[in-house]
Amino acid sequence: MRFLPRIFIFVFLFSILIAGLGCGGGSMSSQNNSSIQPAIIFGATPSTVMSGVATELTWKASNAESVIINGLGKFPAVGSAKVTPTVTTTYKAVAIGPFGTSASSTVVNVMAQAEKPTLIFGAQPSNITSGGSATLSWTASNAASVSIAGVGTFPATGSAQVTPASTSTYTAIATGAGGTASSNTTVTVTSVQNPAPTISFQAQPNTIKIGASAVLSWTTTNATSVNIPGLGSFPANGSTNVTPTTTTTYTATADGAGGTAKASTTVTVEANGTPLPNLQASSGWRMWGELPPSYSICSYPCPGVTWWMKQGITTPSLSGDATEFYLGGTHPYADVLFSNPLIGAYSTQGLPDTDHKLIPTLHNFTYDAYFYPTNLDVMQVLELDISMYFDGLGLIFGHQCNNLGGHVWDIWDNVNHHWVSTGIPCYPINNAWNHVTLQVQRQSDNSLLYQSITLNGKTTPVNVYYAPGTSPKSWWGITVNYQMDGNSKQTAYTTYLDNFTFTYW
């Protein structure tokens, strides 16, 4: 029985010892609780925003069960929340745990939002006629500049003049820190019909002797220029001199924005001499070939060159009685001469002058004809001559349109037997009737005076003198010639002759 009490005492003392250790352990437990207090990391991204723009608050708390953010509420220990402050705001987050709390703050800076631009835009006047102008004007607020498509970039307030060709809508855009603003305005263009031109056109005098001049004059309204075929282009009001060798009708065309107007006037030329008309239809034409380099005459058939003439052609024709002339062959630069003896031996006009009294009295001659080329690309030369023979003299008034050799008129030097360029342009029209007039004169000393060349209404003075040549004493007569020259390939081509008149006095 005494043993049991000892065991009981031991147990009691051991309990006291354990209790003492427990008291010491209580002090250590207090230190561990302070090391597990909550901690929090808290911030905003971005930390600076424009008014009305959201930012994101983020946090991460340790040793915490929740986080409370002022004004927002309670959240888990780790998380985020979007906020849209309108002013600079300080947010405070408190982490709450079993062993206490921890707090952290972050500031979101709020900048004021820039104001959006406003724009007033218009045109004055908004309706114009074609060729007129309008003024665009604008006023913008909260803007640094205003741009107008197709016009330019300008200050926030200003104006610009425009001249649209047709109805146009203009768009203005005002640009500032707060964005953009746009506005449209329309300028309506009304087309105005330009009035048609008028023209008054006359010749003074309207009847002249051959070799004399007339004055063509004109006045217009609503026109900018006047064109007279064969003479050129002139101002809307003016005059020009003409020296036609035959009766000629001139047509003037007035050109303006509203169209054209035409008027014609005729200058009647009274011949001083005797006309021999319609020679292209005359009988008695004679024909020869000519072969380079000597160009001696050969009768048909002539090796290397072929030709023909056909009379009574109605198409193309002016009189209904034209004559067709053809040149072909194989010999380069070969020619064919068509000749009509008008006065003297073999006269086709009943003027044989057997007593030799007519020809010595003649001094003035006019060669007037219409020719129709069909292929100017291959027509080397077209030659038109008046030949006069008497008392051993030979006066050949030779003219050639040197078509492929410079497009100029050449004349014949009787003494040196070669062609001389006049420098006068020769540009006939292809597949059309071309009117040519040649005016020449035999001087008292028998020298040759080339007076003028007229092509399609344009007369150019020549005024060149040459000494006469010689001829056999037996030659007595006046002939007119029409000659076609071949090119380097002797390419065949055709021409036509109509209304051919020779005048002498």
C-alpha positions as CSV (number, residue, x, y, z in Angstrom):
1,M,0.0,0.0,0.0
2,R,2.9,2.4,0.6
3,F,4.2,1.6,-3.0
4,L,1.2,3.2,-4.7
5,P,1.5,6.5,-3.2
6,R,5.1,6.8,-4.6
7,I,4.0,6.2,-8.1
8,F,1.3,8.8,-7.7
9,I,3.8,11.3,-6.4
10,F,6.0,10.6,-9.5
11,V,3.2,11.1,-11.9
12,F,2.2,14.3,-10.2
13,L,5.8,15.7,-10.3
14,F,6.1,14.7,-14.0
15,S,2.9,16.5,-14.7
16,I,4.2,19.6,-13.1
17,L,7.4,19.4,-15.2
18,I,5.4,19.0,-18.4
19,A,3.2,22.0,-17.4
20,G,6.4,24.0,-16.9
21,L,7.6,23.1,-20.3
22,G,4.2,24.0,-21.7
23,C,4.6,27.5,-20.1
24,G,8.0,27.8,-21.8
25,G,6.5,26.6,-25.1
26,G,3.8,29.3,-24.8
27,S,6.5,32.0,-25.2
28,M,7.8,30.4,-28.5
29,S,4.3,30.1,-30.0
30,S,3.8,33.9,-29.6
31,Q,6.9,34.5,-31.7
32,N,5.8,32.2,-34.5
33,N,2.4,34.0,-34.8
34,S,4.1,37.3,-35.6
35,S,6.1,35.8,-38.5
36,I,2.9,34.7,-40.3
37,Q,1.2,38.1,-40.4
38,P,-0.4,39.0,-43.8
39,A,1.7,40.8,-46.5
40,I,0.3,42.4,-49.7
41,I,1.7,43.8,-53.0
42,F,-0.8,46.3,-54.7
43,G,-0.5,48.5,-57.8
44,A,-2.3,49.9,-60.9
45,T,-1.5,49.4,-64.6
46,P,-1.4,52.0,-66.1
47,S,-1.1,54.3,-63.2
48,T,-2.0,57.4,-65.3
49,V,-5.1,57.5,-67.5
50,M,-7.4,59.9,-69.3
51,S,-10.6,60.7,-67.7
52,G,-13.1,58.0,-68.5
53,V,-10.4,55.4,-69.4
54,A,-10.1,52.2,-67.4
55,T,-7.0,50.9,-65.5
56,E,-6.5,47.6,-63.8
57,L,-5.7,47.2,-60.0
58,T,-3.8,44.1,-59.2
59,W,-2.8,42.6,-55.8
60,K,-1.2,39.6,-54.3
61,A,-1.5,38.9,-50.5
62,S,0.2,36.2,-48.5
63,N,-0.8,34.8,-45.1
64,A,-4.2,36.3,-45.9
65,E,-7.7,34.9,-46.5
66,S,-9.1,38.0,-48.3
67,V,-8.4,41.5,-49.5
68,I,-10.7,44.5,-49.0
69,I,-10.3,47.6,-51.3
70,N,-11.9,50.7,-50.2
71,G,-14.9,51.6,-52.3
72,L,-14.7,48.3,-54.3
73,G,-15.4,45.5,-51.8
74,K,-13.9,42.2,-50.7
75,F,-11.8,40.0,-53.0
76,P,-9.7,36.9,-52.8
77,A,-6.1,37.2,-51.6
78,V,-4.8,37.3,-55.2
79,G,-6.7,39.1,-58.0
80,S,-7.4,42.1,-60.1
81,A,-10.2,44.6,-60.7
82,K,-10.8,47.2,-63.4
83,V,-11.6,50.8,-62.3
84,T,-12.5,53.9,-64.3
85,P,-11.8,56.9,-62.0
86,T,-12.9,60.3,-63.3
87,V,-10.4,62.1,-61.0
88,T,-7.0,61.2,-59.4
89,T,-7.8,58.5,-56.8
90,T,-5.9,56.7,-54.1
91,Y,-6.9,53.1,-53.7
92,K,-6.2,51.2,-50.4
93,A,-6.1,47.4,-50.1
94,V,-6.2,45.6,-46.7
95,A,-5.1,42.0,-46.5
96,I,-6.9,40.1,-43.7
97,G,-5.4,36.8,-42.3
98,P,-5.8,34.6,-39.1
99,F,-3.0,36.4,-37.4
100,G,-3.7,40.0,-38.3
101,T,-4.0,42.5,-41.3
102,S,-1.7,44.3,-43.7
103,A,-2.5,47.4,-45.9
104,S,-1.0,49.0,-49.1
105,S,-2.1,51.9,-51.2
106,T,-1.7,52.9,-54.9
107,V,-2.6,56.2,-56.8
108,V,-4.3,56.4,-60.2
109,N,-3.6,59.7,-61.8
110,V,-6.5,60.9,-64.0
111,M,-5.8,63.5,-66.8
112,A,-8.6,65.5,-68.2
113,Q,-9.9,64.3,-71.7
114,A,-9.3,66.8,-74.6
115,E,-12.4,68.2,-76.1
116,K,-13.5,66.9,-79.6
117,P,-13.2,69.5,-82.4
118,T,-16.2,71.2,-83.9
119,L,-16.4,72.5,-87.4
120,I,-18.5,74.9,-89.4
121,F,-17.9,74.7,-93.2
122,G,-19.6,76.3,-96.2
123,A,-19.3,77.8,-99.7
124,Q,-20.2,81.2,-101.0
125,P,-21.8,81.3,-103.5
126,S,-22.9,77.7,-103.6
127,N,-24.1,78.0,-107.2
128,I,-21.9,79.3,-109.9
129,T,-21.8,79.3,-113.7
130,S,-19.1,77.4,-115.7
131,G,-15.8,79.2,-115.3
132,G,-16.8,81.0,-112.2
133,S,-15.3,80.7,-108.7
134,A,-16.6,80.1,-105.1
135,T,-15.0,80.8,-101.7
136,L,-14.9,77.9,-99.2
137,S,-14.8,79.2,-95.6
138,W,-14.6,77.4,-92.2
139,T,-14.3,77.9,-88.5
140,A,-13.0,75.1,-86.2
141,S,-12.7,74.9,-82.4
142,N,-10.4,72.5,-80.4
143,A,-8.5,71.9,-83.7
144,A,-5.0,72.6,-84.9
145,S,-5.7,72.4,-88.6
146,V,-8.3,71.9,-91.3
147,S,-7.6,69.9,-94.5
148,I,-9.9,70.0,-97.6
149,A,-9.4,67.1,-100.0
150,G,-8.1,68.3,-103.4
151,V,-7.6,71.9,-102.1
152,G,-5.0,71.8,-99.2
153,T,-4.3,72.0,-95.5
154,F,-5.1,75.3,-93.7
155,P,-5.2,76.9,-90.2
156,A,-8.3,76.2,-88.0
157,T,-10.1,79.2,-89.4
158,G,-9.8,80.4,-92.9
159,S,-11.0,80.4,-96.5
160,A,-9.9,79.3,-100.0
161,Q,-11.1,80.0,-103.5
162,V,-12.0,77.2,-105.9
163,T,-13.1,77.1,-109.6
164,P,-14.6,73.7,-110.2
165,A,-15.3,72.7,-113.8
166,S,-18.4,70.7,-112.7
167,T,-20.6,70.4,-109.6
168,S,-18.3,69.3,-106.8
169,T,-18.6,68.3,-103.1
170,Y,-15.8,69.4,-100.8
171,T,-15.0,67.6,-97.5
172,A,-13.2,69.5,-94.7
173,I,-11.7,67.6,-91.7
174,A,-10.7,69.5,-88.5
175,T,-8.0,67.7,-86.5
176,G,-7.1,68.3,-82.8
177,A,-6.0,66.5,-79.6
178,G,-9.5,65.4,-79.0
179,G,-10.0,63.7,-82.4
180,T,-11.5,64.9,-85.7
181,A,-14.6,66.5,-87.1
182,S,-15.7,66.6,-90.7
183,S,-18.2,68.6,-92.8
184,N,-19.2,68.7,-96.4
185,T,-20.3,71.5,-98.7
186,T,-21.3,71.4,-102.4
187,V,-20.7,73.9,-105.1
188,T,-23.2,73.5,-108.0
189,V,-21.8,74.5,-111.4
190,T,-24.3,75.4,-114.1
191,S,-23.1,75.2,-117.7
192,V,-23.6,78.3,-119.8
193,Q,-24.1,77.7,-123.5
194,N,-21.6,79.9,-125.4
195,P,-23.2,81.9,-128.2
196,A,-22.5,80.9,-131.7
197,P,-20.1,83.0,-133.8
198,T,-21.2,85.3,-136.6
199,I,-19.1,86.5,-139.5
200,S,-19.3,89.2,-142.2
201,F,-17.0,88.6,-145.2
202,Q,-16.4,90.6,-148.3
203,A,-13.9,91.4,-151.1
204,Q,-13.1,95.0,-152.3
205,P,-13.1,95.3,-155.2
206,N,-14.9,92.1,-156.1
207,T,-13.9,92.4,-159.8
208,I,-10.3,92.9,-160.9
209,K,-8.2,92.6,-164.0
210,I,-5.7,89.7,-164.0
211,G,-2.6,90.7,-162.1
212,A,-4.4,93.1,-159.8
213,S,-5.2,92.6,-156.1
214,A,-8.3,92.7,-154.0
215,V,-8.7,93.1,-150.2
216,L,-10.6,90.4,-148.3
217,S,-12.0,91.8,-145.0
218,W,-14.1,90.3,-142.2
219,T,-15.7,91.1,-138.9
220,T,-17.0,88.5,-136.4
221,T,-18.7,88.2,-133.1
222,N,-18.1,85.5,-130.5
223,A,-15.1,84.2,-132.4
224,T,-11.4,83.9,-131.5
225,S,-10.0,83.3,-135.0
226,V,-10.8,83.1,-138.7
227,N,-9.4,80.6,-141.1
228,I,-9.4,81.0,-144.9
229,P,-8.3,77.8,-146.8
230,G,-5.2,78.5,-148.9
231,L,-4.4,81.7,-147.1
232,G,-4.1,80.8,-143.4
233,S,-5.4,81.6,-140.0
234,F,-6.1,85.2,-138.9
235,P,-7.5,87.2,-135.9
236,A,-11.2,87.4,-135.4
237,N,-11.3,90.8,-137.2
238,G,-9.0,91.7,-140.0
239,S,-8.1,91.7,-143.7
240,T,-5.6,90.3,-146.2
241,N,-4.7,91.0,-149.9
242,V,-5.2,88.4,-152.6
243,T,-4.1,88.4,-156.3
244,P,-6.1,85.6,-157.9
245,T,-5.3,84.8,-161.5
246,T,-8.7,83.4,-162.2
247,T,-12.2,84.0,-160.7
248,T,-11.9,82.6,-157.2
249,T,-14.4,82.0,-154.3
250,Y,-12.9,82.4,-150.8
251,T,-14.6,80.9,-147.7
252,A,-13.8,82.2,-144.2
253,T,-14.6,80.1,-141.1
254,A,-15.0,81.9,-137.8
255,D,-14.2,79.7,-134.8
256,G,-15.4,80.3,-131.2
257,A,-16.3,78.5,-128.1
258,G,-19.9,78.3,-129.3
259,G,-19.0,76.7,-132.6
260,T,-18.2,77.9,-136.1
261,A,-19.7,80.2,-138.8
262,K,-18.9,80.4,-142.5
263,A,-19.2,83.1,-145.2
264,S,-17.9,83.2,-148.8
265,T,-17.1,85.9,-151.2
266,T,-16.0,85.8,-154.9
267,V,-13.3,87.8,-156.6
268,T,-14.0,87.8,-160.3
269,V,-10.9,88.0,-162.5
270,E,-11.4,89.5,-166.0
271,A,-8.9,88.0,-168.3
272,N,-7.0,90.4,-170.6
273,G,-6.3,87.7,-173.1
274,T,-7.9,84.8,-175.0
275,P,-8.7,81.7,-173.1
276,L,-8.4,78.2,-174.5
277,P,-10.6,76.2,-172.1
278,N,-11.2,72.5,-171.4
279,L,-7.8,71.5,-172.9
280,Q,-7.8,68.1,-171.0
281,A,-10.6,67.0,-173.3
282,S,-8.9,68.4,-176.5
283,S,-7.8,66.1,-179.2
284,G,-4.3,66.1,-180.5
285,W,-2.4,65.3,-177.3
286,R,1.1,63.9,-178.0
287,M,3.0,61.5,-175.7
288,W,6.6,60.5,-175.2
289,G,8.7,58.6,-172.7
290,E,11.9,59.9,-171.2
291,L,14.6,57.6,-169.8
292,P,17.5,58.8,-167.6
293,P,20.2,59.7,-167.5
294,S,19.9,61.5,-170.9
295,Y,16.1,61.9,-170.7
296,S,16.0,61.7,-174.5
297,I,12.5,61.3,-175.9
298,C,11.3,57.9,-177.1
299,S,8.0,57.0,-178.7
300,Y,5.7,54.2,-177.6
301,P,6.6,51.4,-177.0
302,C,9.6,52.6,-174.9
303,P,11.5,50.0,-173.0
304,G,11.4,50.6,-169.2
305,V,8.4,53.0,-169.2
306,T,4.7,52.6,-169.9
307,W,1.9,55.2,-170.0
308,W,-1.6,56.0,-171.2
309,M,-4.2,58.8,-171.1
310,K,-8.0,58.3,-171.1
311,Q,-10.4,61.1,-171.8
312,G,-14.0,61.5,-170.9
313,I,-13.6,60.4,-167.2
314,T,-16.6,61.3,-165.1
315,T,-15.3,60.1,-161.7
316,P,-13.3,61.8,-160.3
317,S,-14.2,64.9,-162.3
318,L,-15.2,68.5,-161.8
319,S,-16.6,69.1,-165.2
320,G,-17.7,65.5,-166.0
321,D,-15.1,65.4,-168.7
322,A,-11.7,64.8,-166.9
323,T,-8.7,63.0,-168.3
324,E,-6.8,60.2,-166.7
325,F,-3.0,59.9,-167.0
326,Y,-1.0,56.8,-166.1
327,L,2.8,56.2,-165.6
328,G,4.4,52.8,-165.0
329,G,7.3,50.7,-166.1
330,T,10.6,49.3,-164.7
331,H,13.3,51.9,-165.4
332,P,13.9,54.0,-162.2
333,Y,13.1,57.7,-162.5
334,A,11.6,57.4,-166.0
335,D,9.2,60.1,-167.1
336,V,6.3,60.5,-169.6
337,L,5.6,63.8,-171.3
338,F,2.0,64.7,-172.4
339,S,2.0,67.7,-174.8
340,N,-0.7,69.6,-176.5
341,P,0.3,72.0,-179.4
342,L,-2.0,74.9,-179.1
343,I,-0.7,77.5,-181.5
344,G,1.5,76.9,-184.6
345,A,2.2,73.6,-186.4
346,Y,-0.2,70.8,-185.4
347,S,-2.4,73.3,-183.5
348,T,-5.3,71.6,-181.7
349,Q,-7.1,74.9,-181.4
350,G,-7.3,76.0,-185.0
351,L,-4.4,78.5,-184.6
352,P,-1.7,77.3,-187.0
353,D,-0.1,80.9,-187.3
354,T,1.2,80.0,-190.7
355,D,2.0,83.6,-191.5
356,H,4.1,83.8,-188.2
357,K,2.3,87.0,-187.2
358,L,0.5,85.9,-184.0
359,I,3.2,84.3,-181.7
360,P,5.7,87.3,-181.9
361,T,3.0,89.5,-180.5
362,L,2.2,87.4,-177.4
363,H,3.8,88.2,-174.0
364,N,1.4,87.1,-171.2
365,F,0.4,83.5,-170.4
366,T,-1.6,81.8,-167.8
367,Y,-1.6,78.0,-167.1
368,D,-4.7,77.2,-165.0
369,A,-5.8,73.6,-164.2
370,Y,-7.0,71.2,-161.6
371,F,-5.0,68.0,-161.0
372,Y,-6.0,65.0,-158.8
373,P,-3.1,62.8,-157.5
374,T,-3.9,59.4,-156.2
375,N,-0.7,58.4,-154.5
376,L,1.6,61.2,-153.4
377,D,3.8,58.7,-151.7
378,V,5.2,57.6,-155.0
379,M,4.7,60.6,-157.3
380,Q,8.2,61.9,-157.7
381,V,7.5,65.1,-159.7
382,L,4.5,66.7,-161.5
383,E,5.7,69.0,-164.2
384,L,3.6,71.8,-165.8
385,D,5.1,73.7,-168.7
386,I,4.4,76.4,-171.3
387,S,6.8,76.2,-174.3
388,M,7.2,78.9,-176.9
389,Y,9.3,78.6,-180.0
390,F,9.9,81.3,-182.7
391,D,12.8,82.9,-184.7
392,G,15.3,80.4,-183.3
393,L,14.4,81.1,-179.7
394,G,13.2,78.6,-177.1
395,L,11.3,79.9,-174.1
396,I,10.3,77.0,-171.8
397,F,8.4,78.3,-168.8
398,G,9.0,75.1,-166.8
399,H,7.4,74.5,-163.4
400,Q,7.6,71.3,-161.4
401,C,6.1,70.4,-158.0
402,N,9.1,68.5,-156.6
403,N,6.9,66.3,-154.4
404,L,9.5,63.7,-153.2
405,G,12.5,66.1,-153.6
406,G,11.7,68.6,-150.9
407,H,8.1,69.5,-151.5
408,V,9.0,72.8,-153.3
409,W,8.3,74.4,-156.6
410,D,11.2,74.4,-159.1
411,I,11.5,76.5,-162.2
412,W,13.5,75.9,-165.4
413,D,16.7,77.7,-166.3
414,N,16.7,77.8,-170.2
415,V,20.4,78.6,-170.6
416,N,21.9,76.2,-168.1
417,H,19.3,73.6,-168.7
418,H,18.6,72.7,-165.0
419,W,15.9,73.1,-162.4
420,V,16.2,75.9,-159.8
421,S,14.3,75.7,-156.5
422,T,12.1,78.7,-155.7
423,G,11.7,77.7,-152.0
424,I,7.9,78.0,-152.4
425,P,6.3,75.0,-150.7
426,C,4.3,72.5,-152.8
427,Y,2.1,70.3,-150.8
428,P,-0.8,69.1,-152.9
429,I,-3.7,67.1,-151.3
430,N,-3.9,63.4,-152.0
431,N,-7.1,62.1,-153.6
432,A,-8.5,65.6,-154.0
433,W,-8.7,68.2,-156.7
434,N,-5.8,70.8,-156.4
435,H,-6.1,74.1,-158.3
436,V,-2.9,75.4,-159.8
437,T,-2.4,78.7,-161.6
438,L,1.0,79.7,-163.2
439,Q,1.5,83.3,-164.4
440,V,4.4,84.1,-166.7
441,Q,5.5,86.8,-169.1
442,R,7.8,87.2,-172.1
443,Q,9.7,90.4,-171.7
444,S,10.5,92.8,-174.6
445,D,14.0,91.5,-174.7
446,N,12.6,87.9,-174.8
447,S,13.7,87.1,-171.3
448,L,11.4,84.9,-169.2
449,L,9.7,86.3,-166.2
450,Y,8.2,83.8,-163.7
451,Q,5.6,86.0,-162.0
452,S,3.6,83.9,-159.5
453,I,2.5,80.4,-158.5
454,T,-1.0,79.8,-157.0
455,L,-1.8,76.5,-155.4
456,N,-5.2,75.9,-153.8
457,G,-6.0,79.6,-153.4
458,K,-2.6,80.7,-152.1
459,T,-0.7,82.9,-154.5
460,T,3.1,83.3,-154.0
461,P,5.1,85.8,-156.1
462,V,8.2,84.4,-157.8
463,N,9.5,87.4,-159.8
464,V,12.5,85.7,-161.3
465,Y,14.0,86.4,-164.7
466,Y,15.9,84.0,-167.0
467,A,17.5,84.5,-170.4
468,P,15.8,82.5,-173.3
469,G,17.2,79.4,-174.8
470,T,17.6,78.5,-178.5
471,S,15.6,76.2,-180.8
472,P,15.8,75.1,-184.5
473,K,14.6,77.9,-186.8
474,S,11.9,75.6,-188.1
475,W,10.2,75.4,-184.7
476,W,7.3,77.7,-184.5
477,G,4.5,77.3,-181.9
478,I,3.2,77.3,-178.3
479,T,2.6,74.1,-176.5
480,V,1.4,73.2,-173.0
481,N,2.9,70.2,-171.2
482,Y,1.8,67.9,-168.4
483,Q,4.6,65.5,-167.3
484,M,4.7,62.7,-164.7
485,D,8.0,61.6,-163.2
486,G,8.7,58.1,-161.7
487,N,10.4,57.4,-158.4
488,S,13.4,55.2,-157.6
489,K,11.3,52.0,-158.0
490,Q,9.3,53.3,-160.9
491,T,6.1,52.6,-158.9
492,A,3.1,53.0,-161.1
493,Y,0.6,55.8,-160.3
494,T,-2.3,57.7,-161.8
495,T,-3.3,61.4,-161.9
496,Y,-6.3,63.2,-163.4
497,L,-6.6,66.6,-165.1
498,D,-9.7,68.8,-165.4
499,N,-10.8,72.4,-166.2
500,F,-7.5,73.0,-167.9
501,T,-7.5,76.5,-169.4
502,F,-4.6,78.3,-171.2
503,T,-4.9,82.1,-171.6
504,Y,-2.7,84.3,-173.8
505,W,-2.4,88.0,-174.8
